[in-house]
Amino acid sequence: MKTIGIIGNFNKPQTKEIISELCAYLVEQEKKQVLLEEHLVKKFKIKRKGIPLQNLSKRAELIIVLGGDGTLLYAARMGAFGSCPVLGVNLGSLGFLAGVSLSELYSTLDQIWRKEYRIEPRMMLESWIKVKNPQSAIRNPKLKRYLALNDIVVTKEALSRIIELTIYTNGQFVVRYQADGLIVSTPTGSTAHSLSAGGPIVYPTLNAIIITPICPHTLSNRPLIIADKDTIEIEIQTPEQPVYLTLDGQQGLPISPEQTIVIKRAKETVNLIVPPQKNYYEVLRTKLHWGGR
């Protein structure tokens, strides 16, 4: 790994100092070429040529993400990683995806240079919107493709009323939910919004998609785990109730009852670097206090 790309959360005050120290370490001690994402260069007025986020994976052999899970989710959704391995360094409060703390950064990099690490491929979801009636006045934005690493969520807007959603997989009717909304998540996202809505914890490298209703009106409506090769279609049955589609909790768009939401596994994956001393169950115990009293 001779060329290292760096992405960072420029809203965190310590990021500039961390980048300065990291660049010096990589260039002076390890003789690496460093590529900085262009927004970091502009924000901190660094005297380097910035690289567009989407182009980093085409030139780097390792990408270091400084920030937190939100920074990593954003970069993944913007197509920053490709097949390039990614090291997430947590500068935030939780750090499920960005699992390496700042104090562990340099010791972890030493392990990477010695090839003492493993790669965990994390699946992503893709979604697009299609119009039910071809004669509809609403323009069909099917060509617009949306990506998510954690989850795709369908929710009502401001009013305290339930919405009705009909779910199909591979063209077959599955269930009709009356609920506050619906979460379709990857195994990586099973510990995010889906977990807070009562969904299961799913090991992050499994090939599966989790469907979790939000506050369903029927007690028998429970989370559902389906195969990653299945295609999900969601139809809105409450025309009077505004509905919103949210991607990884960061990007959203309004959905009309005349539109159908289609979700399936994306061809993209995120290849997270995991140090040998880290394991998923330790993360659950330390981050979620799993099994504690």
C-alpha positions in Angstrom: 0.0 0.0 0.0 2.0 3.0 -1.3 -0.8 5.5 -2.0 -3.1 6.5 0.9 -6.3 8.4 0.5 -7.7 10.5 3.4 -11.3 11.5 4.0 -12.3 13.5 7.1 -15.1 15.2 8.8 -14.1 18.9 8.5 -16.7 20.0 11.0 -14.8 18.5 13.8 -12.2 21.0 15.2 -9.5 18.4 15.8 -9.5 17.0 12.2 -7.0 19.5 10.8 -4.4 18.8 13.4 -4.9 15.0 13.1 -4.5 15.2 9.3 -1.3 17.2 9.6 0.2 14.6 12.0 -1.0 11.7 9.9 0.4 13.1 6.6 3.8 13.7 8.2 3.8 10.2 9.5 2.8 8.7 6.2 5.2 10.7 4.1 8.3 11.1 6.3 8.3 7.8 8.2 6.5 5.4 5.8 7.4 7.0 2.5 3.7 6.9 1.3 2.0 9.1 -1.2 -0.9 10.9 0.4 -4.1 11.9 -1.4 -6.5 14.3 0.4 -10.2 14.6 -0.4 -10.7 18.1 -2.0 -13.2 19.4 0.6 -10.6 18.9 3.3 -8.0 20.8 1.3 -10.4 23.8 0.7 -11.8 23.8 4.3 -8.4 23.8 6.0 -6.5 25.7 3.2 -4.0 22.8 2.9 -1.2 23.4 0.3 -2.0 20.2 -1.6 -4.0 19.3 -4.6 -7.4 17.9 -3.5 -8.9 14.8 -5.1 -12.7 14.6 -5.7 -14.4 12.1 -3.4 -15.5 9.8 -6.1 -12.0 9.6 -7.6 -10.1 8.6 -4.5 -10.6 4.8 -4.9 -9.3 5.0 -8.5 -5.9 6.2 -7.2 -5.5 5.0 -3.6 -4.6 1.6 -2.3 -6.0 2.3 1.2 -8.5 4.9 2.3 -8.5 6.3 5.9 -11.8 7.9 7.1 -11.4 10.3 10.0 -14.7 11.2 11.7 -17.3 8.7 12.7 -20.0 6.4 11.3 -21.7 9.4 9.6 -18.6 10.3 7.6 -18.1 6.8 6.5 -21.8 6.3 5.5 -21.7 9.5 3.5 -18.5 8.6 1.7 -19.8 5.1 0.9 -23.0 6.5 -0.5 -21.1 8.9 -2.7 -19.1 6.1 -4.2 -15.7 7.0 -2.7 -14.4 3.5 -1.9 -14.9 1.2 -4.9 -13.0 -2.0 -4.1 -10.4 -0.1 -2.0 -9.9 -1.2 1.6 -11.2 1.3 4.1 -10.0 2.1 7.7 -12.6 3.9 9.8 -11.1 6.0 12.6 -13.7 7.2 15.2 -13.6 10.8 16.2 -17.2 10.7 17.4 -19.2 9.1 20.2 -20.2 5.6 19.0 -18.1 4.2 16.2 -19.6 0.9 14.9 -18.2 1.3 11.4 -15.3 3.5 12.3 -14.2 1.0 14.8 -10.6 2.2 15.5 -10.1 4.9 18.0 -7.7 7.8 17.5 -5.4 6.4 20.1 -5.2 3.1 18.2 -4.6 4.7 14.8 -0.8 4.4 14.4 -0.6 1.0 16.0 -3.3 -0.2 13.6 -1.5 1.3 10.6 1.7 -0.6 11.7 -0.4 -3.8 11.7 -1.7 -3.0 8.2 1.9 -2.5 6.9 2.7 -6.0 8.3 -0.5 -7.3 6.7 -1.9 -8.2 10.1 -5.6 -7.5 9.4 -8.7 -8.9 7.8 -11.2 -7.5 5.3 -14.9 -7.5 6.1 -17.0 -6.9 3.0 -20.2 -5.0 3.8 -23.1 -5.1 1.4 -25.0 -2.0 0.3 -28.6 -1.4 -0.9 -29.7 0.4 -4.0 -33.1 2.0 -4.5 -35.0 3.8 -7.2 -38.5 5.1 -7.7 -40.9 4.1 -10.4 -44.4 5.4 -11.3 -47.3 2.9 -11.0 -49.3 4.5 -13.8 -47.3 5.3 -17.0 -50.0 8.0 -17.8 -49.3 9.8 -14.5 -48.3 13.4 -14.7 -45.4 12.7 -12.3 -42.1 12.3 -14.0 -40.6 8.9 -13.5 -37.1 9.3 -11.8 -36.1 5.7 -12.3 -32.8 6.7 -13.7 -31.9 8.2 -10.4 -30.2 5.5 -8.3 -29.8 5.9 -4.6 -27.3 4.0 -2.4 -27.3 3.2 1.3 -24.9 1.3 3.5 -27.0 1.1 6.7 -30.7 1.4 5.7 -33.5 2.8 3.6 -36.4 4.1 5.6 -40.0 5.0 4.6 -41.7 7.2 7.1 -44.7 9.5 7.5 -44.0 13.2 7.8 -45.1 15.5 10.6 -48.6 14.4 11.4 -49.2 11.7 14.0 -51.0 9.2 11.8 -50.1 5.8 10.7 -49.4 5.0 7.0 -50.3 1.9 5.1 -47.6 0.2 3.0 -47.9 -2.9 0.8 -44.7 -5.0 0.5 -43.8 -7.3 -2.4 -40.7 -9.4 -2.9 -39.9 -10.6 -6.4 -43.4 -9.7 -7.5 -45.1 -11.7 -4.7 -47.3 -10.1 -2.1 -45.8 -10.4 1.3 -47.7 -8.2 3.8 -49.5 -4.9 4.3 -48.2 -2.9 7.2 -50.1 -0.2 9.1 -47.3 1.5 10.9 -45.3 4.7 11.4 -43.0 3.6 8.7 -40.7 0.8 7.5 -36.9 0.2 7.6 -35.1 -1.9 5.0 -31.6 -2.5 6.3 -28.4 -4.3 5.6 -26.8 -6.5 8.3 -24.4 -3.6 8.9 -27.4 -1.4 9.6 -29.1 -3.9 11.8 -27.6 -2.2 14.9 -28.8 1.3 13.7 -32.4 2.5 13.2 -33.7 -1.1 12.8 -32.5 -2.1 16.2 -34.2 0.8 17.9 -37.5 -0.2 16.1 -37.2 -3.8 17.6 -35.3 -5.4 14.7 -32.8 -8.3 15.2 -29.0 -7.9 15.4 -27.6 -9.6 12.3 -23.9 -10.4 11.9 -22.6 -7.8 9.5 -21.1 -10.0 6.8 -24.2 -12.2 6.3 -26.0 -12.0 2.9 -29.4 -10.8 4.0 -31.9 -7.9 4.0 -33.9 -7.0 7.1 -37.4 -5.5 6.9 -38.5 -3.9 10.2 -41.8 -2.1 10.7 -41.8 1.1 12.8 -44.5 0.9 15.6 -46.8 -1.5 13.6 -50.5 -1.3 14.5 -50.8 -5.1 14.5 -48.9 -7.1 17.2 -48.3 -10.0 14.7 -46.3 -7.7 12.4 -42.7 -8.6 13.2 -39.3 -8.0 11.5 -38.5 -10.2 8.5 -35.2 -11.4 7.2 -35.0 -12.2 3.5 -32.4 -13.3 1.0 -30.0 -10.6 -0.3 -30.9 -11.6 -3.9 -34.6 -10.6 -3.4 -36.0 -7.4 -4.8 -38.4 -5.5 -2.6 -41.2 -3.2 -3.8 -43.1 -0.9 -1.5 -46.4 0.7 -2.4 -48.1 3.5 -0.5 -51.7 2.9 0.3 -52.6 6.2 2.1 -52.8 8.9 -0.5 -53.7 11.6 2.0 -50.6 11.1 4.1 -47.2 12.6 3.0 -44.4 10.0 2.9 -40.6 10.4 3.0 -37.8 8.2 1.9 -34.5 8.5 3.8 -31.1 7.0 3.0 -28.7 6.3 5.9 -30.5 9.1 7.8 -28.6 11.6 5.7 -30.4 12.1 2.4 -34.2 12.2 1.8 -36.9 12.8 -0.7 -40.7 12.9 -0.7 -42.6 10.0 -2.2 -46.0 10.3 -3.9 -48.7 7.5 -3.6 -48.4 7.2 -7.4 -44.8 6.0 -7.0 -43.4 2.6 -6.0 -40.1 2.3 -4.1 -37.9 -0.5 -5.4 -35.0 -1.8 -3.2 -32.4 -4.5 -3.8 -28.8 -5.3 -3.1 -26.3 -3.1 -4.8 -23.3 -4.3 -6.7 -21.1 -2.0 -4.6 -19.5 -3.3 -1.3 -17.5 -1.5 1.4 -14.3 -3.4 2.3 -13.7 -2.5 5.9 -10.3 -3.2 7.5 -10.6 -4.9 10.9 -7.5 -5.3 13.1 -7.0 -8.9 14.4 -7.7 -8.0 18.0 -11.2 -6.6 17.1 -14.3 -8.8 17.0 -18.0 -7.9 16.4 -19.2 -9.3 19.7 -16.7 -7.1 21.6 -18.1 -4.1 19.8 -21.7 -5.1 20.8 -20.6 -5.4 24.4 -18.6 -2.2 24.6 -20.7 0.1 22.4 -24.2 -1.2 23.2 -23.4 -2.6 26.7 -24.9 -5.8 25.3 -25.5 -8.4 28.0 -25.0 -5.8 30.8 -27.3 -5.1 33.7 
